Amino acid sequence: MVLVVSEEVREAIAARRPVVALESTIIAHGLPRPRNLRVARELEDVVRQEGAVPATIAVLDGRPCVGLDERQLERVANEHGIRKLGHRDLPLAVAAGASGATTVSATAQLAALAGVRVFATGGLGGVHREWTVTQDESADLGLLARTRITVVCAGVKSILDVPATLQRLETLGVAVAGYGTDRFPGFYLCDSGYPVEWTLHNPEQVASVMRAQDALAAPGSALIVANPVPEAEQLDPGLHARVLADALGACEEKGVTGQAVTPFLLDYLVRHTDGASLSANLAAVRGNVRLAARIAAAWTRP
C-alpha cells in the first residue's frame, strides 16, 4: 500500500509541528451538498487558526491520502459513488483502485500510519441498542483498542447504548477522559447521563497523558478526550428523547437492520428536529476540531 502524505503534512510531521487528522465521511455522507464542502473548508480553517496543519483523510483511486488539496476535497464532496470505508475496507479499496471517505476507524488507522497523533471527529461509534439480540458493535472500538492515537470527540452517538459502550471501552483498555467535565457527553447533548472517572482541564494535561502512555510503553490503545458540545448549542434534551424514541420505533416498524440503522436514525433526527440535531452536530465538531488543534500544539511543544 502506498500511503500518500501531502507535502504540507509530511513537512509538519518531520518538523514536529502540530497536525490534526480529520475524517472525510462527514464530507461525503454526513452533509448535503454544497454545505458539505463549505464545512470541510471551515474545519480545515479552524485547525489553521490554532496554528496547526489539517490532514483530511480519504482513499482516492486506491491510494490512501493523508492531507487533501482543494481539488481532492471537492472530489470527495461532489463525486457520485464515493464509498464509505471502515478500516476493514482499506485493503479491498486499495486493491480495487476504489475511492472512499474514511470513517473513524479508517481515519485513525491511516493517521497513525502517517505519524499523526491527534484526530478530531464528531461522535464515535459504539455498542448498538439491543446488542444481546443483534451483536451489533461499531468497528471503531476494536480499532481504537490497538491504535495509539488521541481522539477528540463529543462522546458516542446518542442513538447507541451509551453505558454498554463505556463498559466495552473499559474492557478493551481504551482510556476515556472528560474534557472539563466529569460527565460523558452524548453527541447532541452535553451530558449523556453517565459519568467518567477522569477529567482533564486543558490541552497541556492531555499532552501529559499522551507522553505518559509512551513512557509506560503501554499497549497501543487510544486516548479518548470526550469534549461536550456547549450547553447553549446542544439539542433540546426533551426534543431529543421524544424524537429518538419515535425514530427507534420507526426503525423497528420498517425492519431496518445492520449498517442501515445508524444513517436511518440520524436522518430521522435531522428531519424531525427541523435540522436542530445537525446544528448541534456541527457545533460539536467545530469545538472538537479547535480543541484537537490546541492539544496537537501542546503535544508538539518542546
N, C-alpha and C positions, 0 to 999 in steps of 0.2 A: 504494500500500500504506500502510495506517495502522498505524504501529508504536505499540503500546500499552505505555508505560513506566509502571510503578506510581509513585504519588506518592513513596513512600519512596525508590525507586531514583533517580527524577528529582531529588529534592532532594539526595540524597547526591552525585550527579554534579555538580550545579550548585555545591555547596559544596566540591567536591574532597575528599570523604570516601571511604574505601575501599569498593569494591564488587567482589563476586566473582560471575561468571556460573556457573550450574550447568545441566547438560543435564537433560532430562526423560525420555530414553529409558530410563534405569535405573529410573525410577519405573514407566513404563507397560509396558515389555517386558523389563526385566532381572531383576526380582524377583517372587516370588509374593505374592499378596495374603494377609493385610493387612500383611505385612512391608514391602512397598514404600512404603506411606505412612509407616510409622514411620521408615524410613531417610531418606525425603525430609525429614521434620521434623528428624531428627537432624542431617543435613548442614547444613541452614539454621542450626540451633542452634550448630554448630561454627563457622560463619562469624561469628555474632554474638558468640560467646565471645571471639573475637580482635578484636572492635571494628569489624568490617566489616558491610556490608549484603549479604545474599544476593539474587541475581537469578536465580531459576529461570526457565527459558525454555521456552515451548511455543507452539503455534498453536491457538487456540480459536475455532471458528466463523469461520474465515478471517482471524482477527486475530492477528498475531504479538504475543505478550505477553512483556515483559521484566520479571520480578518478579511472582510469583503470590501471591495471597492464599490463605487456608486453604481456601476453597470451591473455588478453581481447582485447588489441589494435590489435593484429594480427587477432583475430577473426572478429572484425568489418571491418578490411581492406580486408579480404580474403573470408569470408563466403558468399556463394550464398544465396539469399533470404532475406538479411538484409533489413528490411523496412525503409522507410523514415517517421519519426514521428514528427508531429507538436504537440502542447500542447493538442489539441482536441483528438489526438490519444492515449494519455498516458493511460487513464483508460481502453481503449479497448485492448491495448497491454499487460497491466498488467493482466487483466482478462483472456486473451487468452494464456498467457505464451509466448508471441511473443518476437522476438528480433528486434531492430531497431536502426538506427542512428538518433540523435536528431537534428532538425532544430533550428533556432534562438529562436523561441517561446518556444519549449520544453526544450531547454537547459537553457534558462533564468528562466523558472518556476522551474525546478529541482535544479538549482544553488541556487535560493532564498530560496527554502525549506531547503536546506542543510546549509544555512547561509553564502554562498559565495556572496560577494557584487560586484565583478568586473568580467566582461565577455568580451572576445575578439573574434571577428569574422571578416569576410571579408566585405561583404555588406549586409545591411538589405533588407528585402522585403518591398514592399510598394504598392502604388496605380498603377495599370496597365494602360497602354495607352488604350484609348477608354473606360474609365471606365463608361461613361454615357450609353454605349451600353452593356457592359459585367458585370458591377457591380463587377469587379474582384479586390479584395484588399487582400494583404497578412495578414494572422493571426498574424504576428509579431506585427503589430501596436496596435491592441486591447490588446494583452497580455502585451506589454510594458507600456500601459496606466494604468495598475493596478499592476505592479510589481516593487518593489524598488530594482533596480539593475543599475549599471553603465555599459554601453555597449560601448566599443571602436570599431569603425568600420570605413570603408572608404566611408561613406555615404550610399546611397542605390544603388542597381544595376542599371547601366545606361540604361538598356533596359526598365526601368519603366518610369512613368510620375513623374519626379522629383519635379516640383513645386506643383503638386497636393498632393504628398506625404508630402512635407513640410507643406502645409496647413492642411492636415489631422493630422499630429503630433501636430500642434498648437491647433487644435480643441480638440484633446484628452488630452491636457495638458502635453505632454511629452517635457521635456526641451532638447534643442539642442544647442550645442556649438561647434564651430570650434576649432581645436587644432592648435594654431599658425597661424590661417588664418581666414579671415572674409568671405571666400567663402565656399560654401558647396561642398565637394568633390564628384566626380562622379564615384566611384568604380575604374574603369580602368583609370580614368582621375583625375588629382589633382584638377580640377575645373569643376563643373557641369554647370557653367554659372549662378548660383543663389547664393545670399548672405545668410549669417547667421547673426543674431543680436548680438550674444555674442561670444567672443573669449577668450579661456583660453590658457595660455602660458607655464605652467609647471605642473607636477603631483601634487604639493602641492596646486595649485589653484583648481584643480579638486577635491582633497580631501576636501578642504574647502567648496565647493559646496555640496558635499555629506553630510558633517556634518550639513550644513545649512538646507538641506532637512529634516534631522532628528529633528533638533532643532525647526523647524517651524511646526512640526507634519503635514507636507503637505500630501496630498493624495499619496498613494503608487504607484507612477509612476516612470519611469526610467529616467536616465540622459544619453543622447546620446553624446558621445565625438567623433566628426567627424574628423578623422585623415587622411589627404590626402596622397596618395601614392607619394613618391618623384617624382618631375617633370622628373628627368633623367630616371626613371623606369616606367613612365606611358606609356600607349598605345598611339601611334601617333594619335592626335585628328582628323586629316583628314582621316586617315585609319579607325578609329573608326566610324566616321559619315557615311562614304561610306559603310562599311560592315554592320553596323546596319540597314541602310536603305534597303539594299539588304535582310537582314535577316527578317525584318518585312514584306517585300513583299513576300518572300518565305513562311513565316508562314501563311499569308493570302491565298496564292495560294494553299497550301496543306491542308487548313482547320484545322490547329492545333488550339485547344482551351483549356480553363481551365488550369489545373495544368501542362499540357504538354507544354504550351507556354514557360515558363522560361527555362527549360532544352533544348528545341529546339533552342532558341535564343542563349543561352550561348555556346552550342555545335557548332552552326553555326559560331559564332565569333572565337572560337578556331581554327576551320578548315580553315576559310578564312582569318585569320591573321597569318597563319603558326605558331600557338602556342604563338604569342606575347601577346594575351589577357590573356592567362593562366599565362604567366610570370609576367604580371602586377598584376594579381590577387594575386599570391603568394607573390610578393613584398609587396603588401598592407597588406596581412595577417601577414607576418613576422613583419612589422612595428607596426601593431595594437597589436600583442601579446607582443612585447617588451614594448610598452607604457603602456599596461594594467598592466604588472608586476610592472612597476615603480609607477603607480597610486595605486595599491594594497599596495605597500610598504609605500607610503605616507599616505594612509588611516589607516594603522595599527600602524603607528609610534606614540608613546605617545606624 
